Amino acid sequence: MYKLYMKSRELFTDGWNSFWHVLLGIFSIRFLAIVPIFVIYQLIDFYDKNLFVDIAEFFIGFFSINFVVFILNSCKIKHYLIDESFYKSVFPKYF
């Protein structure tokens, strides 16, 4: 029988492992295939006590880079991360 509550580690306290989770989240802005691959890879060991911490670190990287791109686009600052055509191709109903 599995315990219902297991103490997991704090965010960003796993050294290089946490670094790679955030970095993969940042890279996934250009390569969207990383998102399902990462989530499925994490779900392989569903009973890992740090599962949700690892996924949270990934999505912190993902949403933080999306926020940076949003700010750059709002301020009309030229960058080479992604542009509005990328969002139109991924979310055609919303743009």
Protein Blocks (a to p, Z undefined) as FASTA:
>chain_A
ZZfbdcdddehilojmmmmmmmmmmmmmmmmmlmmmmmmmmmmmmmbcklmmmmmmmmmm
mmmmmmmmmmmmmnopacfkbcfklmmmmmmmlZZ
